[in-house]
Amino acid sequence: MGARGAPLGGGFARLWTANAVSNIGDGVALAAGPLLLASLTDDPALVAGAIFVQQLPWLLFALPAGVVVDRLDRRRLVVLVNIVRAVVIGALTAAVGTGVVTVALVYAALFVIGSMETLADSASTALLPAVVAPEQLPRANARLMAAQLVGNQLLAPPLGAALLVVAAALPFGLNAATFLVAALLIATLRGRIAARETPATPARPMLRDIATGLRALFGHPVLRLLALCLCLMNVTLTGAFSILVLYARERLGLDEIGFGLLLAASAVGGLAGSLVAARLLERFGASLLLRVGLVIETSTHLSLALARAPWVAVTTMAVFGAHASLWNVITLSWRQRVVPDALRGRVNSVYFLFAVGGSALGALAGGLAARGLGVTAPFWIAFAGMAALTVAAWRLFSAARLDERHQGPLVVT
């Protein structure tokens, strides 16, 4: 059996299970959170602002977090962060259950959760290449993506909406519990991960390590291209999707359960995309798939801007989900293969800074656009922005540029 088809191993099974469990909790909160805010305020800017608050820490702490990830035991770091997140969501659960929750309290909890995510996401991304072989990364990432889609977007959002109807605190309590379970699972990776890691020495000043990560990403033409494109894509995407709960209610006439099903439609397409991602990548190559992805994302915003029937929006979300899954598997696997272990935390943090920073800016812009111009305005703006990006980036996603063999290796300095 070739390396690509070889078993991914017990370490990956633990990572996969922890990912699946935590994503069920996140998916429950994904639907329940906007619905909770919509019950507290009908201001589109405040609803969209929740996404900005959760992603603001990426603008503030992403780069230092990358240094921490490269200096510390990544397994222990993920365990600690999950425990902190469980405590914070548990406190929010108590506030919701006792009826003292406010928009400000939700914002405070989201800011702390977002701060923990700057560590958890960088560390988790850096852990996978220590568990599976480089040629297995597309398959491993596809399986993680499938678990995320099933838990986070397919099964959990309708469950979260339903639990909120039963009792407002239930979905948040479940989310807190899943963080604890994930922490326990990651803790069982004793000895398997640390032996393959080479943490950066903590003797260097943090600013020097941050500068190394910045130079590594910006000095590499493909990493720089992917980071800048994802930043602009997330500005447009989050600008539109930040008010999706209001769009679903006012434009499509959907109730709470209908909103959860709209989110689930994206997961259906995403699951299909994740199941065939490795085979499509081997058959067609990264260049063609990424170019097609630009077209699909542009068309998604146009379709949603025009849609009035729920079935049109559901179909559009399913196609978008397939594209998003493929894009993530391709770009993440590429990045994991090119970046050496000692640099992964810092390079990932710079990459996430662009990705989530774009989302944060988009959330602010989307809420303000919806407030002043209506709930379809963010989708029209996103369509125009993505059309311009597709034209500008088309020739840059060439097969020659994306061939890893033609790229110089990243060097730790």
C-alpha positions in Angstrom: 0.0 0.0 0.0 1.4 3.4 -1.0 2.0 6.2 1.5 -1.0 8.1 0.2 -3.3 5.2 1.0 -1.6 4.0 4.2 -3.6 4.3 7.5 -3.3 7.7 9.1 -2.6 6.2 12.5 -3.8 6.4 16.1 -2.5 10.0 16.7 -4.6 11.3 13.8 -7.6 9.4 15.1 -7.3 11.3 18.4 -6.9 14.6 16.6 -9.9 13.8 14.4 -12.1 12.8 17.3 -11.2 15.9 19.3 -11.9 18.0 16.2 -15.3 16.3 15.6 -16.5 16.7 19.1 -15.5 20.4 19.5 -17.0 21.2 16.1 -20.4 19.8 17.2 -20.3 22.3 20.1 -19.2 25.1 17.8 -21.9 24.3 15.3 -24.6 24.4 18.0 -23.3 27.9 19.0 -23.0 28.9 15.3 -26.8 28.9 15.0 -27.7 29.7 18.6 -25.3 32.7 18.9 -26.8 34.9 16.1 -30.3 33.9 17.2 -29.6 34.9 20.8 -28.2 38.3 19.6 -31.2 38.8 17.4 -33.4 38.3 20.4 -31.5 40.9 22.3 -31.3 43.5 19.5 -32.6 44.1 16.0 -29.8 46.4 15.0 -27.9 44.8 12.1 -24.7 46.5 13.1 -24.8 45.0 16.6 -25.6 41.5 15.2 -22.8 41.7 12.7 -20.5 43.3 15.3 -20.4 40.0 17.2 -18.3 38.5 14.5 -16.0 41.5 14.6 -15.6 41.2 18.4 -14.7 37.5 18.2 -12.2 38.1 15.4 -10.7 41.3 16.7 -8.1 39.4 18.8 -6.6 38.1 15.6 -5.7 41.6 14.7 -4.3 42.2 18.2 -2.7 38.9 19.2 -2.2 36.7 16.1 1.5 37.4 15.7 2.5 36.9 19.3 0.4 33.8 19.4 2.4 32.3 16.6 5.6 32.8 18.6 4.0 31.1 21.6 2.9 28.2 19.5 6.4 27.7 18.2 8.0 27.9 21.6 5.7 25.8 23.8 4.4 22.2 23.7 1.5 22.5 21.2 -0.4 19.6 22.7 -0.5 21.1 26.2 -1.3 24.5 24.8 -4.4 23.2 22.9 -5.5 21.4 26.1 -5.2 24.5 28.2 -7.0 26.7 25.7 -9.9 24.3 25.4 -10.3 24.4 29.2 -10.3 28.2 29.2 -12.9 28.2 26.5 -15.1 25.7 28.4 -15.0 28.0 31.5 -15.9 31.1 29.5 -18.8 29.5 27.6 -19.9 27.9 30.9 -20.2 31.4 32.4 -22.1 32.6 29.4 -24.5 29.6 29.8 -25.1 30.6 33.4 -25.9 34.2 32.3 -28.3 33.1 29.6 -30.0 30.6 32.0 -30.5 33.2 34.7 -31.8 35.9 32.3 -29.0 38.4 32.9 -27.3 38.1 29.5 -26.8 41.3 27.6 -25.2 42.2 24.3 -22.1 43.6 26.1 -21.8 40.3 28.0 -22.0 38.3 24.8 -19.4 40.5 23.3 -17.0 40.1 26.3 -17.3 36.3 26.1 -16.7 36.3 22.3 -13.6 38.4 22.7 -12.1 36.0 25.2 -13.0 33.0 23.0 -11.5 34.7 20.0 -8.3 35.4 22.0 -8.0 31.7 22.8 -8.6 30.8 19.1 -5.5 32.7 18.1 -3.5 30.1 20.0 -5.7 27.0 19.4 -6.0 27.4 15.6 -2.3 28.0 15.0 -1.3 25.1 17.3 -3.8 22.7 15.9 -2.8 23.4 12.3 0.9 22.9 13.3 0.2 19.6 15.0 -1.1 17.7 11.9 2.2 17.5 10.0 3.7 15.9 13.1 1.1 13.1 12.9 0.9 12.2 9.3 3.4 12.0 6.4 3.5 15.0 3.9 1.9 13.1 1.1 -1.0 12.2 3.4 -1.8 15.8 4.3 -4.5 16.3 1.6 -6.4 13.1 2.7 -5.9 14.0 6.4 -7.1 17.6 6.0 -10.0 16.4 3.9 -11.1 14.1 6.8 -10.7 16.9 9.3 -12.7 19.1 7.0 -15.5 16.5 6.6 -15.7 16.2 10.4 -15.9 20.0 10.8 -18.6 20.3 8.1 -20.7 17.5 9.5 -20.5 18.6 13.1 -20.1 22.4 12.7 -22.5 23.1 9.9 -24.6 20.0 9.0 -25.9 18.4 12.2 -25.2 20.9 14.9 -26.8 24.2 13.5 -30.4 22.7 13.3 -29.7 21.2 16.8 -28.6 24.5 18.1 -31.6 26.3 16.8 -33.9 23.6 18.3 -32.2 23.6 21.7 -32.5 27.4 21.8 -36.3 27.0 21.4 -36.4 24.5 24.3 -34.1 26.6 26.6 -31.8 29.4 25.6 -28.9 28.2 27.8 -28.9 24.6 26.4 -26.8 25.1 23.2 -24.1 27.1 25.1 -23.9 24.5 27.9 -23.4 21.8 25.2 -20.7 23.9 23.6 -18.8 24.2 26.9 -19.0 20.5 27.5 -17.5 19.7 24.1 -14.5 21.8 24.8 -13.8 19.8 27.9 -14.1 16.5 26.0 -11.7 17.8 23.3 -9.2 18.8 25.9 -9.2 15.3 27.3 -8.7 13.7 23.9 -5.8 15.9 23.0 -4.2 15.2 26.4 -4.0 11.5 25.4 -1.4 12.4 22.7 1.4 12.1 25.3 4.8 11.6 23.7 3.5 11.2 20.2 3.7 14.8 19.2 6.6 16.4 21.2 9.1 13.8 19.8 8.6 15.1 16.3 8.6 18.8 17.1 11.5 21.2 17.3 10.2 24.2 19.2 11.9 27.5 18.6 14.3 28.6 21.4 12.5 31.0 23.8 15.8 32.9 24.3 15.2 35.2 21.3 13.2 38.4 21.7 9.5 37.9 20.7 9.7 40.8 18.1 12.6 39.0 16.4 10.5 35.8 16.1 7.5 37.7 14.8 9.7 39.4 12.2 11.0 36.0 11.1 7.4 34.8 10.5 6.5 37.9 8.6 9.6 37.6 6.4 9.0 33.9 5.8 5.4 34.5 4.5 6.0 37.7 2.5 9.2 36.4 1.1 7.5 33.4 -0.4 5.5 34.3 -3.6 2.7 31.7 -3.3 2.2 32.0 0.5 2.0 35.8 0.0 -0.5 35.4 -2.9 -2.7 32.9 -0.9 -2.7 35.2 2.2 -3.6 38.3 0.3 -6.3 36.6 -1.7 -7.9 35.0 1.3 -7.9 38.3 3.1 -9.8 40.0 0.3 -12.1 37.0 -0.1 -13.0 37.1 3.6 -13.7 40.8 3.5 -16.4 40.2 0.9 -17.6 36.9 2.3 -18.0 37.9 5.9 -19.4 41.3 4.9 -22.3 39.4 3.4 -22.6 36.4 5.7 -22.3 38.5 8.9 -26.0 39.5 8.5 -27.1 36.1 7.1 -29.5 35.6 10.0 -31.3 38.9 9.2 -31.2 38.1 5.4 -32.8 34.7 6.1 -35.6 36.2 8.1 -36.3 39.4 6.2 -35.5 38.4 2.6 -36.3 34.7 2.6 -38.9 34.6 5.4 -37.2 31.8 7.3 -37.7 31.1 11.0 -35.1 29.8 13.5 -35.1 26.2 12.2 -35.0 27.5 8.6 -31.9 29.5 9.3 -30.2 26.5 10.8 -31.1 24.5 7.7 -29.7 27.3 5.5 -26.4 26.9 7.3 -26.6 23.2 7.0 -26.9 23.4 3.2 -23.4 24.8 3.0 -22.2 21.8 5.0 -23.8 19.4 2.6 -21.9 20.8 -0.3 -18.8 21.1 1.8 -18.9 17.5 2.9 -19.2 16.4 -0.8 -16.3 18.6 -1.6 -14.1 17.2 1.2 -14.8 13.6 0.2 -13.5 14.1 -3.3 -10.9 16.9 -2.6 -7.8 14.6 -2.6 -8.9 12.9 -5.8 -9.8 16.1 -7.6 -6.5 17.7 -6.6 -4.6 14.7 -8.0 -6.6 14.7 -11.2 -6.9 18.4 -12.0 -4.2 20.1 -10.0 -4.4 23.1 -7.7 -4.3 25.8 -10.4 -7.6 24.8 -12.1 -9.4 24.1 -8.9 -8.4 27.5 -7.3 -9.4 29.4 -10.4 -12.8 27.6 -10.6 -13.2 28.5 -6.9 -12.8 32.2 -7.6 -15.6 32.0 -10.1 -17.9 30.0 -7.8 -17.4 32.5 -4.9 -18.1 35.4 -7.1 -21.3 33.8 -8.4 -22.4 32.9 -4.9 -22.8 36.6 -3.9 -24.6 37.4 -7.1 -27.1 34.5 -6.6 -27.8 35.4 -3.0 -28.2 39.1 -3.9 -30.9 38.1 -6.4 -32.5 35.3 -4.5 -36.0 35.5 -3.0 -37.0 31.8 -2.9 -35.4 29.8 -0.1 -34.5 26.9 -2.5 -32.3 29.2 -4.6 -30.4 30.3 -1.5 -30.1 26.7 -0.2 -28.7 25.5 -3.6 -26.3 28.4 -3.7 -25.1 27.7 -0.2 -24.5 24.0 -1.1 -22.4 24.9 -4.1 -20.5 27.5 -2.1 -19.8 24.9 0.6 -18.2 22.5 -1.9 -15.9 25.3 -3.2 -14.9 26.4 0.3 -14.0 22.9 1.3 -11.9 22.3 -1.7 -10.1 25.7 -1.4 -9.3 25.0 2.3 -7.9 21.5 1.7 -5.8 22.6 -1.2 -4.3 25.7 0.4 -3.8 24.3 3.9 -2.1 21.1 2.6 0.1 23.3 0.4 1.1 25.5 3.3 1.8 22.5 5.7 4.1 20.9 3.2 6.1 24.0 2.3 6.6 25.5 5.8 9.1 23.7 8.2 7.9 22.6 11.6 9.9 25.2 13.5 8.2 28.0 11.6 4.6 26.7 11.3 3.2 28.6 14.3 4.6 31.9 13.2 3.7 31.5 9.5 0.3 30.2 10.3 -0.3 33.2 12.6 0.6 35.7 9.8 -1.7 33.7 7.5 -4.5 33.7 10.0 -4.0 37.4 10.7 -4.8 38.1 7.0 -7.7 35.6 6.9 -9.4 36.6 10.1 -8.5 40.3 9.8 -10.3 40.3 6.5 -13.3 38.7 8.2 -13.3 41.3 11.0 -13.2 44.2 8.6 -15.9 42.6 6.4 -18.2 42.1 9.4 -18.0 45.8 10.3 -18.6 46.8 6.7 -21.4 44.3 6.1 -23.4 45.5 9.2 -23.1 49.1 8.2 -24.0 48.5 4.6 -27.1 46.5 5.7 -28.1 49.2 8.1 -28.0 51.9 5.5 -28.9 50.1 2.2 -30.8 47.0 3.2 -30.0 43.3 3.8 -29.0 42.6 0.1 -26.5 45.4 -0.1 -23.6 43.4 1.4 -24.1 40.7 -1.2 -24.0 43.2 -4.1 -20.8 44.8 -2.7 -19.3 41.3 -2.2 -20.1 40.4 -5.8 -18.4 43.5 -7.2 -15.3 42.9 -5.0 -14.9 39.2 -5.9 -15.4 40.0 -9.6 -12.4 42.4 -9.4 -10.3 39.9 -7.4 -11.0 37.1 -9.9 -9.8 39.2 -12.8 -6.7 40.4 -10.9 -5.7 37.0 -9.5 -6.5 34.7 -12.4 -3.1 34.6 -14.1 -1.3 34.4 -10.8 -2.8 31.0 -10.0 -0.8 29.3 -12.8 0.3 25.7 -12.6 3.9 26.7 -12.7 3.6 29.1 -9.8 1.8 26.5 -7.7 4.3 23.7 -8.4 6.1 23.1 -5.0 9.2 21.8 -6.8 9.8 25.3 -8.2 9.5 27.1 -4.9 12.5 27.8 -2.7 12.3 26.3 0.8 11.5 28.5 3.8 14.5 28.9 6.0 14.5 29.6 9.8 16.6 32.7 10.6 
